[in-house]
Amino acid sequence: MDKKSRGHLLRRAVEGIDKERDKLAELGLLFEIFGMVKNPEILKVFQETIKIEYERVKNARDRQGIAIYRILASMFGEGLIIDGGWLQDISDRYQITNVTVVPSTGLFNVRWTNIQSPVKILLNIQQYLFYSDKNDLQGTKNSFRKFLALYQNKPGWKVEKREHYVLISSTKNGKRIEMYANIPGYEKEGIEEITSILQQRNLQTSIVVHRGPRDYVPKTIQEIPSNVAIVVLGPNGTYNNVSGVLRKALQAHIVSFKGTIKGAMFDDYLFLHMLNEEILTGQDIHWSTFWAKAEKRLEKNNLTYIRPDRNIAVLLKAYFQLISSPDTEFLSSVGPGSSPISDEGSINSPARNPGGIDFRALPIVTPPMPTIPLGSVPLGRQENY
């Protein structure tokens, strides 16, 4: 292919995203492409095309188009270099709140013990949703056993089996974790019973973990509450799934990984066990600090974990936050002369360009957890597991 034909093909990949039926799918695809391309000539074609397209949608005052091409422009730093730092730049530029830190207040329900001298307890609720199809029920059961193995008969942890679900709990220094997981093969019964229990106790689920084939991720997304703090998709962190989560809970931190799940299932659960240890400290979770510890401990596994502040969720959060701003503020920010890319190829951030977009006044608000007396867990038929 000659240079002219190649340039035409590259431009077509970037042009007209605002006209596509699924604009965010195209944005997600370019996210993947831009992350792989290292050739300066190709990046230059992309960057020049983005600038032209931005001017087009700006003149048309197309809100979604402006948001898409401004975010794409943010992927280019000084010159023609794209590296891991651009996602942090997007986070800083559009003031997306709580990208790098999970506040402890968003992880706990506040409860008081029912005694004469009340004692405050911070209660973290998690739900693991195990799905299986007819062709791989045994695989889901194997995953479930490995999940239980990290907690069963371990100091400080208690595993209680009911007919259709299990409850795993631990209490330390006034903090308590309760993990509810349906037993494989009892998706309907287990999930319904867990939902009923949490509703009766008026408890908010802070962490949701999907286990099973990716075809069942939409079912997990249906169970996600609007103020969930962390969602673990495992190897299913594709654009469609991440977008689905954020449409339910924009503030959610999404954890995913790339790798061969069959060979690394135990390490996956070990990672989640480490997260629970961090939660029981009662401190805010700083992803950079936690990730450093996790990578050191899991350095021999075959998983590539993707930090919540380094995945496509940041891109989509920026998009949702941009298009949700007031019309007057959004359109005035793209008036005559404003452009997300300067003639030198660098980003014109709000701090450096009066015509840039600044959304620092538009934080994402997480609803507060309710404070009511500590309830009791309704018990079903108990069995020794």
Sequence and secondary structure as in RCSB ss.txt:
>XXXX:A:sequence
MDKKSRGHLLRRAVEGIDKERDKLAELGLLFEIFGMVKNPEILKVFQETIKIEYERVKNARDRQGIAIYRILASM
FGEGLIIDGGWLQDISDRYQITNVTVVPSTGLFNVRWTNIQSPVKILLNIQQYLFYSDKNDLQGTKNSFRKFLAL
YQNKPGWKVEKREHYVLISSTKNGKRIEMYANIPGYEKEGIEEITSILQQRNLQTSIVVHRGPRDYVPKTIQEIP
SNVAIVVLGPNGTYNNVSGVLRKALQAHIVSFKGTIKGAMFDDYLFLHMLNEEILTGQDIHWSTFWAKAEKRLEK
NNLTYIRPDRNIAVLLKAYFQLISSPDTEFLSSVGPGSSPISDEGSINSPARNPGGIDFRALPIVTPPMPTIPLG
SVPLGRQENY
>XXXX:A:secstr
  HHHHHHHHHHHHTTGGGSSSHHHHHHHHHHHHHH   HHHHHHHHHHHHHHHHHHHHTT HHHHHHHHHHHTT
  STT   THHHHHHHHHTT TTSSEE GGGT EEEE SSSS  EEEEEEEEEEE   TTSHHHHHHHHHHHHHT
TTT TT EEEE SSEEEEEEEETTEEEEEEEE TT HHHHHHHHHHHHHHTT    EEEEES GGGHHHHHHT  
TT SEEEEETT  HHHHHHHHHH TT EEEEEEE HHHHHHHHHHHHHHHHHHHTTT  EEHHHHHHHHHHHTTT
SSEEEE GGGSHHHHHHHHHHHHTS HHHHHHTT TT  SB TTS B  TTT TTS   TT         EEE  
       B  
